[in-house]
Amino acid sequence: MSLSKEPDKKDQRITNASGKSGANQVQTKSRIPWLAIFALAMGMLVYGVAESYGPVFAITSIIPEQYYYLSLSAGFIAGGFGALLAGYMTDYLGRRKAFLITAAMIVIGIAIYLAAPNNAAAIIISFILVGMAAIGAETPILAAISESVPAKYRGNLLVVVQNFGNIGVALVFIPALLGFSSIQDEVAYALLLLAPLIALIIGFFSVKESVPWEAAEKKTPESVTEAWQKVDQEAVEHVRPTMGVPMRWFLITLIGIVQDVAFVWITYDIGFLYFTDYSSVVPVIGGFAMAILGILFGIFFAHKISRKNAALLAYGSQFILWLLLWAYVAATGVTSGTVLLAIIAIQFFAVELTWGVRAMLEPEVFPTISRGRWVSLARTFVWIIAGTITMVLSIYFYPTSPSQFTPFFNYSSAAVAVVFLIGLLASVYWYYKGFETGGKSLAGHDIKA
């Protein structure tokens, strides 16, 4: 059920400064910046590779075993601080400069490792810096897409571009799946160097500064109106916020924490901690499954289902599918097998849907002038809290003997189920108290009624 309202006359007829209808005038001038979108997609590919950087070191034993929990969490926690830095750069320097700076920072992180490849401290510092930059890059990417793509296509491209991150996850783990674990780190480094280099070169020439952001900086109502006309290409209903910005931030942060715990725990941790035969298989399955599902959802469904319905479907299925996996393992005690792998694989259906919902809602619910800061604040808390949760679970519920497997898996599964239930309750609250953003102009955040 959609709670969208019919556009009123004021929203139907948005005029520019000269008094002419803006829809037809800007339609021929504004197009989707495909080359810029490709550069931003390369940025997300880097993000996917970088967030796998630490887990690869744990799974392939590159980093000493006593530091495995840092590999599974430190990069994500550092990424939270990177997101905070990138958010302020995004709002004060602009979307374009913030994107280029964060892409360049990744090369520095890789250089530190290459300078001392056998030093554990250098490895940890390296994936902390890479995590900060790559995860920080999400904020300018989301802001740039939401402010350069017409309203009717915005959700589609937000979902599709973000799923290049899932492709990056899969590509890093393919060598291990094929039995070439010895070259897995080289594959990661090659991708981490090539992808940001491509993003930097193409981005430098093709990514333009956000027109709505520049207009909002000037604080001129007429220029803001014209800016959003150029983006939306036609007259569409404005978003109609129903709650204050801090409450929006709280809900976005809450569902983000839940989604991130799901992604990290299911993609990396349960395979490494409990199902060691699948420690490299699960990330590959998850990466490609989420990429395929995400691209299909982004192309064919993101514009057809309301954001509220999508949130309910995503977080509801996440909770239910996790209960299915927990019940199966608790009842059988198995640690491998086709059925187990299939049940793990279907978890990625919900992980991808929650990822897609976040990708759309995060940049859509905040005003342009402070979009970067609010998105980054959300992602800062998301990564730090989710990283801490998965760190604690991996430290205290890591079975070191067969007798510990069943109780430890049950304890950690119960904790994760509670987290997923919180996500479901938050999506229910957003359904009834939140506002619809799908297919609507984000001008509603910036233009006073």
N, C-alpha and C positions, 0 to 999 in steps of 0.2 A: 504494500500500500504506500503510495507516495503522498506526502503532505504538501506537495507543491501547490501554490496558488496561481490562478490565472493572472498574467501580467496586467498591471493597470495601465492607464493611458500614458502616464508619465514614463513608464518603462518601455512601452511599445514604441514611443516616438522620442528617441534620443536625438537631440539636435546638436550641431556643432556651433562654433562661435558665429558663423555667418548666417545662421538661421535655417540652413538647408538640412534636409534629412541626411544623417551621417551614414546610413546603411549602404546606400548605393555608391556614395562618393568614395568610401574607403575600400569597398570590395575589390576594386581593381588594383589598389595600391598595396594591400596587405596580403601576404601569402605565408604559408607555413615555411619557416626557415629550415629546410631539410638538411642542408649541410651543417648548420649549427646544431641541429638535433643529433646528427651523427657524431659530432664532436662531444656532445654531452653524453651520448651513449657510450663512447669510448671512456669517458670519465667514470661511468657506472661500471664498466668492465674492470677498470682498475680497482674500484671499490670492492668488487667481488673477489678479485685475486688477493687484494690486500687483507681482507677479513679472513681469508683462508691461510694467510701467511703463518700465523702462530700455530693453528691446529695442524698444519702440515709438519711443522717441526716436532710436535708431540707425537703424531701418528707414525712418522717415519724415524723417530728416535734421533733426530738431528740434535735436539736439545736434551740435556741430561734429564733422566726420569724424574728426579726430585723437583724439577721445575715445570712439569707437565701442566699443572694447574694454571701457571702463568701463561703458558702458550694458549690455553683454552679460554683465557679471560683478560689478560693484561692489555692486549691490543684493543679489545672492545672498550675497556674502561678508558684507555688513553684516547680512543676515538671520541668519547664523550667530550673530553676537553678540547679536542680538535674541532668538534662540531660547534662548541661555544665560540671559539676563536673565529671560525669561518662565518658564523652567523653575524657577528659584528662587522666583519669585513664586507659581507654581502650587503648590509644596509648602509655602511658608511663609505665604502669604496665603489660599490656597484656589483652587480651580478657577474659581469664579464671579468673584472679584475680579480675577484675572489676565486672564481673558477680557475683562472690561469695560475694564480699563486699556489692554490692547493695542489694542482697537478704538478707543478714544479717541485714542491716540497717532497713528493714521493721519491723523486730521483735522488734527493739528498739522503733519505732513509736507506735506500738500496746501496748507495755509495758507501755508507758507514759499514754495512755488512761486508761488502766486497773488499773493503780495506782490511778487515779482520774476520775472515769467514770461520775461523776455528775458536773464536772467543765468545763464550756464552753471554757475557755482559754486552758485547757488541751486537749479538743477535737480538737480545731483549730490547736494547735501545733502538735497534733498527726497526723491529716490527711495532714498537710503540710509536715511533715517528711516522712510519708508513700508515699505521692505523689512524693516527691523528689526521693526517692529510687526506687519506682516501675517504674516511668517514665524514670528515669535514666538508669534502667536496659535494656531498649530497645536498647541502643547504643551497648553495648557489645554483646547482642543477635544477632542483625542484622549483626554486623561485623563477629562474629564467624560463623554464617551460611554461609554468602557469601564467607568466606575463607576456608570452610571445605567441601562444597558440589560441585560436578562436575557441570560444566557450564550448561549442558543440563537439570539438575534437580534443579538448584539453585532457579529459579523463583518459581517453584512449592512449594518448602519447605519454602521459605521466606513468601509466602502468607499463607500457611497452619499453620505454627507455630504462626504467628502473630494473627491468628483468635482464638487462645486459649484465647486471651484477651477478645474477644466478648463473649465467653462462661462464663468467669468470671463475666462480666457485667450482663448477664442473671441470673446466679446463685444467685447473691446478691439480685435481685428483686423478685425472685420466691416466697419467703414467703409472701410478701405483696400481690402478685397476688392471692395467695391461702387463703388469709384472716388471715395470721399469722404474721402481721406486728410487733407484740411484740417480735418475736424472730429474726427479720430481722438483727439487729445489731449483735446478737450472731452468726448467720450464716456467716456474713461478717468476724467477728473476727476469727472464726474457719478456714475459708478458707485462711485468711491472715496469720495465723500461720502455717497451715498444708502445703500449697502450697510452701512457701519459704523454709520450713524445708525439704520437699521432694526434691526441687530444689538444696538445699545446699548439702544434703547427696549424691544424685546421681551425681550432678555436680562435687563435690569434687573428686569423683573416676572416672568419665567418661569423663568430659569435658577436653580435652587436649588443650594446647596452639596452636594458629594458626601458621601453618608452614609458610605460606607466610609472616605473620607479623614478625616472628623471622628472616626470610631471609632478609626482607626489612630493619630490624634493623641493620643487618650486612653490608648492602650496597654493597653486592657482586653480580654482574649481574648473574653469573653462578648459585649461590645458589637460587636466585629469580626464575630463569628459571626452575630449578629442583623442587622448591617448588610448583609452579603452575602446573607443570606436574603431581605431586602427587595428587593434588586436582582435576584437570580436567579429569585425567585418559586417555585422548586421545587428539590428536591434533585437536584443534578447532580454528576458527578465533578469533583474538584478538579484543577487543573493540578499536575503533578509535576515540578518543575525537576530537570534532570539535570546542570547545570553552574553554576558560580558566576556572580554578577551581572556582574563585570568581563568575563568571557568572552562572556556574552550581549550586553553592550554592544558589545564589539569586533565581533561578527558582524553585529549590527543596523546598526552604523555602516558596516561594509564594504559590505553589500548596499545600504545607503542611498546611499553615494557613487556606486556603480555606477548605481543607478536615476536619481539626479539628473543625472549626466553624460549619461545617455541622454536624459532629458527635455529638458534645456537645449540639448544639442547638436543633437538631431533637430528639436525644435520651433522653435528660433530660429536657431542658428548656421549649419547647413549651407545653409539657404535664403538667408541674408544673405551668407554667404561664397562659396558656390559656385553656387547656383541662383537668381540674383537675380530671375528672373521669378516665383519662388514665395515670395519673402521674406515676403509678407503672406498668401499662400494657405495655406502649410503650417501656420502657427499656428492658423488657423481650422479647417482640416481636422483637425488634431491635437486641438484643444480639444473640438470637438463629437464626434469619433470616440471619444476617450477618455472623454468624459462618457457617451455612449450605451453604449459597451462596459462602462464601470465600473458604471453603474446596472443594466444587465442582469446583469452578473456578481454585483453586490452583492445583487440581489433573488433571483435564481434559482439561483446556484451557490456563493456564498461559504459557505453552511452545509452544502453537500453534498460538498465536496472538502476533504481535510485541508490544513492550512497547509503541511505538508512537501511534499506533492504539488504544491500551488499554486506554491511557491517554485521547485521543479525545472522545472515547465512554464514559468514566467515567465522565469527567467534563462536557461534553455536556448533558448527561442524568441528571446530578445533577441539572443543571440550568433549564432544561425543566420541570422536575418533581416538582421542587419547585414552578415554575410558576403555575402549575396545582393545587397544594394545596392552594396557595395564592388565586387564582381566585375562587376556590370552596368556601372557607370560606368567602371571601369578598362578593360573590354573595348571599350566603345563610345565613350567620351569625350564623351557627350552631356551637355548642361547643361539640357535641357528636353525636353518631350514627354510624351505620355499614359502611356507605360510607366514612365518615370522617376517621374512623380508618383504612379502606383499603387504602385510599390515603396516610395517614401517613406511613402505613406499606411499601408501594412501594418505599418510599423515601430511604429505607435502601438498595435497589438495587444499587442505585448510591453511597450511602455512602460507601458501601462495595467495589465497584469497585475502587473508589478513594483511599480507604485504601490499597487495593491490589497494585495499581500502586505505591503509596508511598513506600510500603514495598519492592518492587522490585528495584525501581530507587535509593532510598536514599543510600544504600551501594554500588550500582553498578557504580555510576558515579564519585567516588573519588578514589585517589591513596591509596594503602594499608598503607603506613607509616603515613598518616594523616587522614585515613578514620574515625576513632573514633571522632577526633576533628571536622571535617566538618559535620558529621552526627549530632553530639551533638549541634554544633552551629546552625544548621538548626532547630533541635527540640527545642532548647532553645527559639529562636525567635518565633517558631510556637506556643509553649504552652503559652508563656507570652502574645503574641499579640492576639491569639485566646481567651485566658482566659479573657483578658481585654475587647475585643469586646463583648463577651457574658455577662460579668459583666455589662458593660455600657447599653447594650440592656435590661438586666433584671432589672436594677435599674430604667431606664427612661421609659420603656414601660411595666410596670407591672400593669395591670388593677386592681384597687381596688373597682370598681363599674361596673355594667353591661353596663352603658353608655360609658365606656372607652374601652370596649372590641374591637369593630370594628376598631376605629381609631388607637388604640395602636397596634393591630395585623397588620394592614396595614402598619404602619410606620416601625415596626420591620421587616416585610416581605420584604419591599422595600430595606431596608439596607442589609438584608441577600441575596437578589437577586443580588445586586451589587457585593457583595463578590463572589458569585458563578460565575458571569459573568467574573470577573477577573481571576478566575481559568480556565475557558474555554479559554480565550484569551492566558493565559500562556501555556496551552497545545497545542494550535495552533502554538505558537512560537516554542515550543520544537519540534513539528512535522517537521517543515521546517528547523530549525537551529540546533537542537540537534543531538545526535548520538544514534544509536541502541545498546542496551546492552543485549538483550535477547539471551540466548544460546551462548554467546561469553565469551571467557576467559578474566578475569579481569587483566591478565598479561599485557595487552596492556597499563595499567596505569603505570606499574612499569618497563617495559623493553623498552629501547630506540630502535626505529626502525633503 
